[in-house]
Amino acid sequence: MIVRCFLLWCSLNFYTLSAQDKLVLFFNSNEDVINEESQKNFNTWLYNAKEIEVTNIHGYCDSIDVKIYNMHLSKRRVDNVLALLKTNKVMLSKNIQFSFLGENFLQSKILSENRKVEILFHKVQPTTAKNEEYKKSAIELNLSKAYVGDLLKLDNINFLNLSDQLLPESKPALLELISVMKKTKDLEIEIQGHICCQKKEGQYDVSEARAKRIYDILIENGIKKERLSYKGFGSKKPIYPLPEKDEYERIANRRVEILIVKK
C-alpha cells in the first residue's frame, strides 16, 4: 500500500512539473496560426509566466496530407509561434532548439490532438540589480524609459478581426495601462490605432475605432479626458511594408500605440 501511494505521489508530481514547463498550443486543420482557444490559453500563460526562458519549440501535424507537406506545415506552425513569442517579448534561450516533426511521431487517435506546437520553458532568476524592474509591469517599465514624443506599443491588447471589440484576455494589459495612468498624474497621451494587411483604406479601417475604444475605457476608469486624445492611421504607418511576409509582420503592424504628449 505504501509503495503504491509513493508511486502515485511520484506520478502526480511528475505531471505537475511537466505541466509547469510545457505549453501546448493547437491548430485547426491545415492552418499554421493557433486556434482561438489556444490564443486564450497563450495569453493566460503569458500573463502568469513571469521570469521564464523558452528553450525548445516543437511542431507537429496530423497524418491527413502527404509527409513532405506536413513537414513544411509543422515548420510554419513553429515559425508563427516563434513570431508570437518575439512579439510579446518572451525571453528565448541563446541555444533555443526547434524541431519540425510533421506526422513523424506517435499519433493520437484524436486528430485534433496532433495539430500542435509544444513550447518548453523554465524559470530564470533575475539578477539582484534588476529585481525592482521585474516587479514593474511592461507598460510601466517602458514608460519609465520613454521621453515626450516617444511611441510605445501596447502589447497584449487584442481585438476581434476587423472589429474594435476587445478580446477578454486583453483585460490584464488594460488594467496595467489604467494603473500607470493613475500613478503618473502628469502623463498625457495620444492613443494611435493601426491595422495590417490593407494597402488601400476603406470600410474595414477600424484603426480609429480601436483607438477610441481604449480612450473610452480609460475615461470610464477615472482618467480625465483632458489627458487623452486618439487617432487612427489605418495602414499608413506600418512597421513592416505591405503586404506583410508572414504572421509575425502582420501581428507587428496590427497594433495600438501611445504617443507621449506630456510626462
Backbone as JSON, one array per atom type, in Angstrom:
{
  "sequence": "MIVRCFLLWCSLNFYTLSAQDKLVLFFNSNEDVINEESQKNFNTWLYNAKEIEVTNIHGYCDSIDVKIYNMHLSKRRVDNVLALLKTNKVMLSKNIQFSFLGENFLQSKILSENRKVEILFHKVQPTTAKNEEYKKSAIELNLSKAYVGDLLKLDNINFLNLSDQLLPESKPALLELISVMKKTKDLEIEIQGHICCQKKEGQYDVSEARAKRIYDILIENGIKKERLSYKGFGSKKPIYPLPEKDEYERIANRRVEILIVKK",
  "N": [[0.83, -1.21, 0.0], [1.92, 1.23, 0.85], [3.97, 1.49, -1.02], [2.47, 1.73, -3.37], [1.15, 4.18, -2.92], [3.35, 5.86, -2.82], [4.31, 5.63, -5.45], [2.12, 6.69, -6.82], [2.18, 9.31, -5.82], [4.65, 10.18, -6.86], [4.05, 10.0, -9.57], [2.01, 11.94, -9.85], [3.41, 14.25, -9.11], [5.35, 14.34, -11.1], [3.73, 14.85, -13.29], [2.81, 17.39, -12.6], [5.17, 18.91, -12.63], [5.82, 18.65, -15.34], [3.64, 19.96, -16.49], [4.16, 22.51, -15.69], [6.39, 23.29, -17.13], [5.85, 23.14, -19.81], [4.04, 24.28, -22.58], [1.29, 23.68, -24.58], [0.06, 24.34, -27.73], [-2.68, 24.5, -29.96], [-3.92, 23.83, -33.33], [-6.21, 24.54, -35.99], [-7.36, 22.34, -38.61], [-5.02, 22.06, -41.21], [-4.03, 24.63, -40.88], [-1.76, 27.29, -39.96], [-1.72, 29.08, -37.9], [-2.35, 29.54, -34.48], [-5.32, 28.2, -32.92], [-8.46, 29.7, -31.78], [-9.06, 29.03, -29.09], [-6.55, 28.23, -28.14], [-5.21, 30.64, -28.42], [-6.35, 32.11, -26.36], [-5.45, 30.57, -24.2], [-2.71, 30.93, -24.5], [-2.43, 33.69, -23.97], [-3.24, 33.76, -21.31], [-1.24, 32.16, -20.16], [0.96, 33.78, -20.8], [0.51, 36.03, -19.22], [0.78, 34.97, -16.66], [3.23, 33.67, -16.63], [5.98, 34.55, -15.41], [9.35, 35.69, -15.59], [10.55, 33.64, -17.24], [12.2, 31.37, -19.51], [12.31, 30.35, -22.83], [13.18, 27.26, -24.18], [12.87, 25.23, -26.08], [11.06, 24.56, -29.1], [8.61, 22.67, -30.6], [7.13, 21.36, -33.52], [4.14, 19.89, -34.85], [1.96, 17.72, -36.85], [-1.19, 16.38, -38.08], [-1.88, 13.24, -39.8], [-3.09, 13.52, -42.25], [-2.41, 14.69, -44.78], [0.25, 14.5, -47.32], [3.59, 13.43, -46.44], [5.76, 15.26, -46.89], [4.47, 17.7, -47.2], [3.27, 17.96, -44.68], [5.54, 18.17, -43.11], [6.52, 20.7, -43.88], [4.34, 22.24, -43.08], [4.38, 21.9, -40.29], [6.73, 23.26, -39.75], [6.0, 25.89, -40.47], [4.11, 26.36, -38.53], [5.69, 26.34, -36.2], [7.33, 28.56, -36.82], [5.44, 30.66, -36.77], [4.56, 30.57, -34.12], [6.96, 31.16, -32.85], [7.23, 33.8, -33.8], [5.09, 34.94, -32.45], [5.95, 34.71, -29.79], [8.24, 36.36, -29.87], [7.05, 38.82, -30.53], [5.68, 39.33, -28.19], [7.74, 39.68, -26.49], [8.91, 37.55, -25.05], [11.39, 35.82, -23.24], [13.96, 34.2, -24.93], [16.0, 31.35, -25.12], [19.53, 31.48, -25.73], [20.46, 29.24, -26.9], [18.27, 28.07, -28.09], [16.23, 25.42, -29.34], [14.76, 23.91, -32.23], [12.26, 21.8, -33.66], [10.77, 20.14, -36.41], [8.47, 18.07, -36.82], [6.41, 17.18, -38.36], [4.28, 14.59, -39.32], [5.66, 12.63, -38.11], [5.65, 11.13, -35.51], [4.35, 9.56, -32.51], [1.13, 9.18, -33.14], [-1.95, 10.54, -31.93], [-5.2, 9.05, -31.61], [-7.18, 10.86, -31.79], [-7.53, 13.27, -34.03], [-7.31, 16.1, -33.82], [-5.66, 16.48, -31.65], [-3.14, 16.11, -32.58], [-2.37, 18.26, -34.07], [-0.36, 20.52, -33.36], [1.83, 22.67, -31.4], [4.56, 22.47, -29.26], [5.83, 24.23, -26.51], [8.67, 24.43, -24.67], [9.89, 25.43, -21.52], [11.63, 27.15, -18.84], [12.06, 28.38, -15.47], [13.77, 31.44, -14.75], [16.18, 33.17, -12.82], [16.13, 36.49, -11.98], [18.75, 38.98, -11.94], [19.97, 40.57, -8.94], [20.16, 43.34, -9.17], [18.24, 43.9, -11.02], [15.84, 43.29, -9.89], [13.85, 45.1, -9.0], [12.98, 46.2, -11.39], [11.79, 43.98, -12.55], [9.53, 43.79, -11.05], [7.9, 45.73, -12.01], [5.23, 46.49, -14.29], [5.09, 45.72, -17.83], [4.29, 47.93, -19.34], [4.68, 50.03, -17.52], [7.42, 49.85, -17.11], [8.46, 50.38, -19.69], [7.49, 52.96, -20.03], [8.89, 54.36, -18.07], [11.33, 54.68, -19.24], [10.86, 56.24, -21.39], [10.54, 59.23, -23.45], [9.04, 62.51, -23.96], [7.23, 62.57, -26.94], [7.93, 60.05, -27.73], [6.88, 56.83, -28.99], [4.95, 54.2, -27.73], [4.31, 50.81, -28.01], [1.37, 49.03, -27.31], [1.43, 46.07, -26.03], [-0.21, 42.87, -26.1], [-2.85, 43.71, -26.17], [-5.62, 42.91, -27.71], [-7.85, 42.56, -30.52], [-11.02, 41.52, -31.95], [-11.02, 40.26, -35.29], [-11.09, 42.74, -37.8], [-12.57, 44.52, -36.23], [-13.55, 46.64, -33.43], [-13.88, 45.43, -31.07], [-12.73, 44.25, -28.05], [-10.76, 41.4, -27.1], [-11.39, 39.11, -24.39], [-9.04, 38.38, -23.02], [-7.45, 40.6, -23.1], [-7.74, 42.13, -20.91], [-5.85, 42.14, -18.6], [-3.61, 43.68, -19.59], [-4.87, 46.1, -20.16], [-5.67, 46.85, -17.6], [-3.15, 47.3, -16.51], [-2.36, 49.57, -17.99], [-4.31, 51.43, -17.17], [-3.64, 51.55, -14.45], [-1.03, 52.65, -14.6], [-1.63, 55.17, -15.71], [-3.07, 56.27, -13.62], [-1.17, 56.35, -11.6], [0.78, 58.05, -12.65], [0.28, 61.14, -12.66], [0.73, 63.4, -14.24], [0.95, 62.52, -16.78], [0.19, 62.66, -20.2], [-1.39, 61.44, -23.09], [-1.57, 60.38, -26.55], [-3.64, 58.16, -28.16], [-3.02, 55.81, -30.58], [-4.22, 54.12, -33.36], [-3.68, 51.28, -35.49], [-3.77, 49.25, -38.48], [-3.34, 46.09, -40.17], [-2.26, 44.65, -43.31], [-3.98, 45.82, -45.35], [-3.59, 47.63, -48.24], [-5.05, 49.72, -49.33], [-7.15, 52.05, -47.8], [-10.41, 51.6, -46.44], [-13.74, 50.4, -45.97], [-13.06, 48.6, -44.02], [-11.31, 49.76, -42.29], [-10.54, 49.95, -39.15], [-8.96, 51.29, -37.42], [-9.14, 53.83, -36.11], [-11.45, 53.44, -34.61], [-10.62, 51.42, -32.88], [-8.64, 52.76, -31.42], [-10.23, 54.7, -30.18], [-11.79, 53.05, -28.61], [-10.0, 52.23, -26.59], [-9.51, 54.75, -25.5], [-12.11, 55.38, -24.51], [-12.38, 53.4, -22.52], [-10.38, 54.14, -20.69], [-11.38, 56.63, -19.81], [-13.79, 55.76, -18.66], [-12.73, 54.55, -16.46], [-11.88, 56.54, -14.78], [-9.88, 58.27, -15.72], [-9.01, 61.49, -16.66], [-10.44, 63.14, -19.45], [-9.08, 65.27, -20.55], [-6.47, 64.56, -20.53], [-6.14, 62.86, -22.57], [-6.18, 61.79, -26.02], [-7.14, 60.61, -29.3], [-6.41, 58.78, -32.32], [-6.68, 57.46, -35.62], [-4.65, 55.66, -37.88], [-4.95, 53.95, -39.95], [-3.46, 51.98, -42.42], [-1.25, 53.49, -42.84], [1.15, 53.82, -41.48], [2.91, 51.44, -41.28], [4.9, 49.05, -39.5], [6.24, 47.09, -40.85], [6.6, 46.76, -44.41], [3.74, 46.66, -46.65], [2.45, 44.12, -48.86], [2.54, 42.12, -45.86], [5.13, 39.75, -45.03], [4.8, 37.52, -43.42], [3.11, 35.98, -40.55], [4.24, 37.07, -38.28], [4.99, 39.69, -39.08], [2.46, 40.69, -39.72], [1.19, 40.67, -37.21], [2.8, 42.53, -35.9], [2.23, 44.89, -37.32], [-0.49, 45.22, -36.85], [-1.7, 46.96, -34.49], [-1.86, 48.91, -31.39], [-0.74, 52.01, -30.3], [0.78, 54.31, -27.97], [1.36, 57.74, -27.91], [3.61, 59.76, -26.24], [2.65, 62.67, -24.93], [2.85, 64.5, -22.86], [4.78, 64.44, -19.93]],
  "CA": [[0.0, 0.0, 0.0], [2.83, 2.38, 0.93], [4.66, 1.58, -2.31], [1.52, 2.24, -4.35], [0.95, 5.61, -2.63], [4.56, 6.58, -3.21], [4.34, 5.69, -6.91], [1.09, 7.63, -7.23], [2.71, 10.65, -5.5], [5.68, 10.49, -7.86], [3.39, 10.22, -10.86], [1.32, 13.23, -9.81], [4.4, 15.33, -9.08], [5.96, 14.41, -12.42], [2.77, 15.53, -14.16], [2.79, 18.81, -12.23], [6.39, 19.52, -13.14], [5.72, 18.72, -16.79], [2.68, 20.99, -16.85], [4.74, 23.82, -15.39], [7.46, 23.68, -18.04], [5.47, 22.92, -21.2], [2.78, 24.84, -23.05], [0.88, 23.07, -25.84], [-0.87, 25.16, -28.49], [-3.3, 23.68, -31.0], [-4.24, 24.47, -34.6], [-7.26, 23.92, -36.8], [-6.83, 21.53, -39.71], [-4.34, 22.68, -42.35], [-3.74, 26.03, -40.58], [-0.48, 27.49, -39.28], [-1.92, 30.05, -36.83], [-3.03, 28.84, -33.39], [-6.76, 28.4, -32.93], [-8.97, 30.71, -30.84], [-8.93, 28.55, -27.72], [-5.13, 28.27, -27.79], [-4.84, 32.04, -28.27], [-6.74, 32.47, -24.99], [-4.53, 29.88, -23.29], [-1.41, 31.58, -24.63], [-2.48, 34.97, -23.28], [-3.26, 33.47, -19.87], [0.13, 31.71, -19.82], [1.85, 34.92, -20.91], [0.29, 36.9, -18.07], [1.21, 34.31, -15.42], [4.58, 33.1, -16.73], [6.97, 35.59, -15.18], [10.75, 35.29, -15.46], [10.76, 32.33, -17.86], [13.01, 31.34, -20.72], [11.9, 29.26, -23.72], [14.36, 26.5, -24.59], [12.57, 24.36, -27.23], [9.75, 24.66, -29.74], [8.43, 21.5, -31.45], [5.94, 21.44, -34.35], [3.56, 18.59, -35.22], [0.79, 17.72, -37.73], [-1.86, 15.09, -38.22], [-1.35, 12.45, -40.92], [-4.06, 13.56, -43.36], [-1.77, 15.01, -46.06], [1.49, 13.79, -47.59], [4.59, 13.68, -45.42], [6.56, 16.45, -47.15], [3.61, 18.85, -46.91], [3.12, 18.04, -43.23], [6.8, 18.66, -42.56], [6.55, 22.15, -44.1], [3.29, 22.84, -42.25], [4.85, 21.93, -38.9], [7.72, 24.34, -39.67], [5.27, 27.16, -40.48], [3.49, 26.5, -37.21], [6.76, 26.74, -35.28], [7.74, 29.92, -37.17], [4.42, 31.62, -36.32], [4.6, 30.6, -32.65], [8.16, 31.93, -32.53], [6.89, 35.2, -34.05], [4.21, 35.34, -31.36], [6.8, 34.87, -28.6], [9.06, 37.55, -30.06], [6.18, 40.0, -30.46], [5.33, 39.55, -26.79], [8.99, 39.87, -25.75], [9.24, 36.41, -24.2], [12.81, 35.53, -23.28], [14.33, 32.99, -25.66], [17.36, 30.88, -24.84], [20.5, 31.66, -26.81], [20.64, 27.93, -27.53], [16.94, 27.51, -28.34], [16.22, 24.36, -30.34], [13.5, 23.74, -32.94], [12.08, 20.57, -34.43], [9.6, 20.17, -37.29], [8.29, 16.64, -36.91], [5.34, 16.79, -39.27], [3.47, 13.48, -38.79], [6.6, 11.58, -37.69], [5.65, 10.91, -34.07], [3.26, 8.67, -32.12], [-0.09, 9.96, -33.36], [-3.16, 10.27, -31.16], [-6.35, 8.67, -32.43], [-7.96, 12.09, -31.95], [-6.72, 14.04, -34.98], [-7.07, 17.48, -33.38], [-4.58, 16.48, -30.65], [-1.86, 16.01, -33.29], [-2.1, 19.55, -34.73], [0.08, 21.26, -32.18], [3.21, 23.1, -31.16], [4.92, 22.42, -27.84], [6.82, 25.2, -26.06], [9.32, 24.04, -23.42], [10.47, 26.6, -20.89], [11.98, 27.0, -17.42], [12.16, 29.62, -14.7], [15.09, 32.03, -14.62], [16.29, 34.06, -11.68], [16.69, 37.79, -12.36], [19.84, 39.47, -11.09], [19.51, 41.43, -7.85], [20.07, 44.73, -9.63], [17.07, 44.07, -11.86], [14.65, 42.81, -9.21], [12.81, 46.12, -8.96], [12.42, 46.33, -12.73], [10.93, 42.85, -12.82], [8.27, 43.99, -10.35], [7.08, 46.67, -12.77], [4.56, 45.98, -15.47], [5.8, 46.05, -19.07], [3.95, 49.31, -19.72], [5.33, 50.94, -16.57], [8.87, 49.8, -17.36], [8.73, 51.1, -20.94], [7.19, 54.38, -19.81], [9.94, 54.97, -17.25], [12.48, 54.94, -20.1], [10.4, 56.99, -22.56], [10.56, 60.68, -23.44], [7.96, 63.14, -24.7], [7.39, 62.34, -28.38], [8.16, 58.63, -27.99], [5.73, 55.96, -29.21], [5.02, 52.93, -27.03], [3.34, 49.83, -28.48], [0.64, 48.36, -26.24], [1.4, 44.64, -26.29], [-1.23, 42.01, -25.47], [-4.19, 44.26, -26.32], [-6.04, 42.26, -28.95], [-9.22, 42.8, -30.96], [-11.56, 40.63, -32.96], [-10.62, 40.67, -36.62], [-11.9, 43.77, -38.46], [-13.51, 45.0, -35.23], [-12.98, 47.35, -32.29], [-14.24, 44.68, -29.87], [-11.56, 43.66, -27.4], [-10.84, 40.04, -26.61], [-11.37, 39.1, -22.92], [-7.69, 38.25, -22.47], [-6.78, 41.9, -23.13], [-8.03, 42.84, -19.66], [-4.68, 42.43, -17.77], [-2.82, 44.79, -20.15], [-5.65, 47.33, -19.98], [-5.57, 47.21, -16.18], [-1.82, 47.87, -16.32], [-2.37, 50.92, -18.56], [-5.11, 52.26, -16.26], [-2.85, 51.74, -13.24], [0.05, 53.58, -14.9], [-2.22, 56.5, -15.89], [-3.47, 56.77, -12.3], [0.05, 56.62, -10.82], [1.54, 59.15, -13.26], [-0.79, 62.13, -12.8], [1.03, 64.41, -15.27], [1.08, 61.86, -18.08], [-0.82, 62.89, -21.22], [-1.08, 60.56, -24.21], [-2.43, 60.23, -27.72], [-3.78, 56.74, -28.48], [-2.96, 55.69, -32.04], [-4.6, 52.8, -33.86], [-3.14, 50.86, -36.79], [-4.24, 47.96, -38.98], [-2.4, 45.4, -41.06], [-2.71, 43.9, -44.5], [-4.72, 46.54, -46.38], [-2.87, 48.72, -48.88], [-5.99, 50.82, -49.52], [-8.08, 52.19, -46.69], [-11.8, 51.52, -46.86], [-14.75, 50.11, -44.96], [-12.5, 47.73, -42.99], [-10.34, 50.5, -41.49], [-11.05, 50.08, -37.78], [-7.86, 51.8, -36.61], [-9.61, 54.9, -35.22], [-12.42, 52.85, -33.68], [-9.86, 50.71, -31.85], [-8.01, 53.76, -30.55], [-11.3, 55.31, -29.36], [-12.21, 52.07, -27.6], [-9.08, 52.36, -25.46], [-9.81, 56.08, -24.96], [-13.35, 55.29, -23.73], [-12.14, 52.57, -21.34], [-9.62, 54.94, -19.74], [-12.3, 57.61, -19.22], [-14.71, 55.02, -17.8], [-12.0, 54.15, -15.25], [-11.49, 57.68, -13.97], [-8.82, 59.1, -16.29], [-9.63, 62.7, -17.22], [-10.34, 63.18, -20.91], [-8.13, 66.31, -20.92], [-5.15, 63.94, -20.62], [-6.21, 61.83, -23.61], [-6.71, 62.02, -27.36], [-6.99, 59.38, -30.07], [-6.32, 58.98, -33.76], [-6.46, 56.24, -36.39], [-3.74, 55.85, -39.02], [-5.16, 52.92, -40.97], [-2.23, 51.25, -42.72], [-0.29, 54.49, -43.33], [2.42, 53.77, -40.76], [3.24, 50.07, -40.9], [6.28, 48.75, -39.09], [6.76, 46.34, -41.98], [5.89, 47.13, -45.63], [2.63, 45.82, -47.1], [1.86, 43.13, -47.96], [3.48, 41.52, -44.94], [5.68, 38.47, -45.48], [4.37, 36.4, -42.58], [2.24, 36.33, -39.44], [4.99, 37.94, -37.37], [4.88, 41.07, -39.57], [1.06, 41.11, -39.61], [0.94, 40.97, -35.8], [3.51, 43.78, -35.57], [1.53, 46.04, -37.93], [-1.85, 45.32, -36.27], [-1.28, 47.38, -33.15], [-2.25, 50.18, -30.79], [0.41, 52.65, -29.68], [0.52, 55.58, -27.29], [2.34, 58.8, -28.08], [3.79, 60.52, -25.01], [2.44, 64.09, -25.22], [3.38, 65.22, -21.71], [5.21, 63.5, -18.89]],
  "C": [[0.87, 1.25, 0.0], [3.54, 2.59, -0.39], [3.74, 2.17, -3.35], [1.29, 3.74, -4.16], [2.15, 6.42, -3.07], [4.63, 6.73, -4.73], [3.31, 6.67, -7.44], [1.55, 9.05, -6.98], [3.75, 11.08, -6.51], [5.05, 10.81, -9.2], [2.73, 11.57, -10.91], [2.3, 14.39, -9.84], [5.1, 15.46, -10.41], [5.04, 15.15, -13.38], [2.76, 17.02, -13.89], [4.01, 19.52, -12.79], [6.33, 19.66, -14.65], [4.8, 19.84, -17.21], [3.25, 22.38, -16.64], [5.78, 24.24, -16.42], [7.14, 23.38, -19.5], [4.11, 23.54, -21.49], [2.49, 24.22, -24.41], [-0.19, 23.94, -26.49], [-1.39, 24.35, -29.68], [-3.76, 24.51, -32.19], [-5.45, 23.79, -35.22], [-6.62, 23.2, -37.97], [-6.25, 22.38, -40.82], [-4.04, 24.16, -42.12], [-2.43, 26.14, -39.81], [-0.52, 28.59, -38.23], [-2.73, 29.38, -35.74], [-4.52, 29.17, -33.37], [-7.19, 29.33, -31.78], [-8.79, 30.28, -29.39], [-7.47, 28.6, -27.26], [-4.63, 29.7, -27.65], [-5.19, 32.52, -26.86], [-5.79, 31.84, -23.98], [-3.15, 30.52, -23.31], [-1.39, 32.89, -23.85], [-2.52, 34.79, -21.77], [-1.88, 33.04, -19.39], [1.09, 32.9, -19.81], [1.73, 35.82, -19.7], [0.85, 36.3, -16.79], [2.66, 33.83, -15.44], [5.62, 34.2, -16.62], [8.37, 34.97, -15.08], [10.97, 33.87, -16.0], [11.6, 32.49, -19.11], [12.6, 30.12, -21.55], [13.15, 28.58, -24.27], [14.13, 25.65, -25.86], [11.19, 24.68, -27.78], [9.64, 23.51, -30.75], [7.11, 21.6, -32.21], [5.48, 20.08, -34.82], [2.35, 18.79, -36.15], [0.05, 16.39, -37.59], [-1.34, 14.4, -39.48], [-2.25, 12.48, -42.15], [-3.37, 13.77, -44.71], [-0.49, 14.2, -46.25], [2.58, 14.26, -46.64], [5.37, 14.98, -45.64], [5.76, 17.72, -46.86], [3.48, 19.04, -45.4], [4.39, 18.55, -42.55], [6.89, 20.18, -42.7], [5.5, 22.86, -43.24], [3.73, 22.93, -40.8], [5.91, 23.02, -38.72], [7.03, 25.71, -39.64], [4.6, 27.41, -39.13], [4.52, 26.95, -36.17], [7.17, 28.19, -35.55], [6.74, 30.95, -36.65], [4.34, 31.69, -34.8], [5.83, 31.37, -32.18], [7.91, 33.42, -32.72], [6.02, 35.75, -32.92], [5.0, 35.58, -30.08], [7.65, 36.13, -28.7], [8.24, 38.83, -29.93], [5.84, 40.35, -29.02], [6.54, 39.58, -25.87], [9.25, 38.78, -24.71], [10.71, 36.09, -24.34], [13.07, 34.19, -23.96], [15.76, 32.61, -25.33], [18.28, 31.15, -26.03], [20.72, 30.36, -27.58], [19.29, 27.25, -27.81], [16.98, 26.5, -29.49], [14.81, 24.2, -30.93], [13.45, 22.35, -33.56], [10.76, 20.64, -35.19], [9.3, 18.7, -37.64], [7.22, 16.22, -37.91], [4.46, 15.73, -38.63], [4.34, 12.39, -38.19], [6.73, 11.51, -36.17], [4.46, 10.0, -33.76], [1.95, 9.45, -32.14], [-1.21, 9.54, -32.4], [-4.28, 9.86, -32.11], [-7.28, 9.86, -32.66], [-7.14, 13.06, -32.79], [-6.37, 15.42, -34.47], [-5.93, 17.57, -32.36], [-3.21, 16.43, -31.29], [-1.45, 17.33, -33.94], [-1.65, 20.53, -33.66], [1.51, 21.75, -32.31], [3.44, 23.04, -29.65], [6.02, 23.44, -27.56], [7.38, 24.71, -24.73], [10.03, 25.25, -22.83], [10.85, 26.28, -19.44], [12.09, 28.38, -16.78], [13.6, 30.12, -14.74], [15.06, 33.01, -13.46], [16.88, 35.39, -12.12], [17.82, 38.2, -11.43], [19.28, 40.42, -10.06], [19.29, 42.85, -8.31], [18.8, 44.97, -10.43], [15.77, 43.66, -11.17], [13.52, 43.83, -9.23], [12.17, 46.3, -10.33], [11.48, 45.18, -13.05], [9.58, 42.99, -12.14], [7.35, 44.93, -11.11], [6.38, 45.96, -13.92], [5.35, 46.4, -16.7], [5.54, 47.49, -19.48], [4.67, 50.31, -18.83], [6.83, 51.0, -16.81], [9.23, 50.57, -18.62], [8.51, 52.6, -20.77], [8.29, 55.08, -19.04], [11.16, 55.34, -18.08], [12.14, 55.84, -21.28], [10.5, 58.5, -22.33], [9.33, 61.21, -24.17], [8.24, 63.01, -26.2], [7.65, 60.89, -28.74], [6.83, 57.89, -28.19], [5.95, 54.64, -28.48], [3.93, 52.01, -27.54], [2.69, 49.15, -27.28], [0.51, 46.88, -26.57], [0.24, 43.98, -25.55], [-2.61, 42.65, -25.4], [-4.68, 43.84, -27.7], [-7.52, 42.49, -29.24], [-9.68, 41.65, -31.85], [-11.18, 41.15, -34.33], [-11.62, 41.65, -37.22], [-12.94, 44.37, -37.51], [-12.79, 45.8, -34.16], [-13.31, 46.63, -30.98], [-13.03, 43.97, -29.32], [-11.81, 42.21, -27.01], [-10.74, 40.05, -25.09], [-9.97, 39.05, -22.33], [-6.87, 39.54, -22.53], [-6.89, 42.63, -21.79], [-6.78, 43.12, -18.81], [-3.85, 43.61, -18.28], [-3.55, 46.11, -20.0], [-5.59, 47.8, -18.53], [-4.21, 47.83, -15.86], [-1.78, 49.32, -16.82], [-3.15, 51.87, -17.66], [-4.32, 52.57, -15.0], [-1.73, 52.76, -13.45], [-0.49, 55.0, -15.04], [-2.62, 57.11, -14.55], [-2.25, 57.13, -11.45], [0.76, 57.87, -11.32], [0.57, 60.25, -13.63], [-0.54, 63.13, -13.93], [1.09, 63.83, -16.68], [-0.1, 62.18, -18.99], [-0.42, 62.09, -22.47], [-2.06, 60.73, -25.38], [-2.45, 58.74, -28.07], [-3.9, 56.6, -29.99], [-3.26, 54.25, -32.46], [-4.06, 52.53, -35.25], [-3.74, 49.52, -37.19], [-3.16, 47.34, -39.86], [-3.06, 45.11, -42.41], [-3.34, 44.7, -45.63], [-3.9, 47.69, -46.95], [-3.75, 49.95, -49.05], [-6.96, 50.85, -48.35], [-9.52, 52.16, -47.21], [-12.7, 51.18, -45.7], [-14.2, 49.25, -43.82], [-11.43, 48.44, -42.15], [-10.94, 50.77, -40.1], [-9.99, 50.68, -36.86], [-8.33, 52.88, -35.63], [-10.6, 54.36, -34.18], [-11.71, 52.1, -32.56], [-9.2, 51.68, -30.88], [-9.06, 54.4, -29.64], [-11.8, 54.34, -28.3], [-11.32, 52.14, -26.38], [-9.3, 53.68, -24.74], [-11.03, 56.02, -24.04], [-13.14, 54.49, -22.44], [-11.38, 53.36, -20.28], [-10.52, 55.97, -19.04], [-13.27, 56.93, -18.26], [-14.06, 54.62, -16.48], [-11.35, 55.33, -14.53], [-10.36, 58.54, -14.5], [-9.48, 60.3, -16.98], [-9.39, 62.78, -18.72], [-9.37, 64.25, -21.4], [-6.72, 65.74, -21.08], [-5.05, 63.0, -21.83], [-6.66, 62.4, -24.95], [-6.51, 60.72, -28.13], [-7.01, 59.69, -31.55], [-6.09, 57.64, -34.45], [-5.6, 56.53, -37.62], [-3.95, 54.81, -40.12], [-3.89, 52.11, -41.16], [-1.13, 52.2, -43.22], [1.08, 54.38, -42.68], [2.75, 52.34, -40.33], [4.69, 49.96, -40.42], [6.98, 48.01, -40.23], [5.95, 46.69, -43.24], [4.79, 46.13, -46.0], [2.88, 45.31, -48.53], [2.92, 42.48, -47.08], [3.92, 40.13, -45.42], [5.12, 37.29, -44.7], [3.52, 36.91, -41.42], [2.95, 37.24, -38.43], [4.85, 39.41, -37.78], [3.44, 41.57, -39.49], [0.71, 41.48, -38.17], [1.57, 42.3, -35.42], [2.79, 45.0, -36.12], [0.16, 46.27, -37.32], [-1.72, 45.67, -34.79], [-1.99, 48.65, -32.69], [-1.03, 50.73, -30.08], [-0.04, 53.88, -28.9], [1.69, 56.53, -27.54], [2.41, 59.59, -26.78], [3.71, 62.01, -25.36], [3.03, 64.96, -24.1], [3.7, 64.2, -20.63], [5.68, 64.25, -17.65]]
}
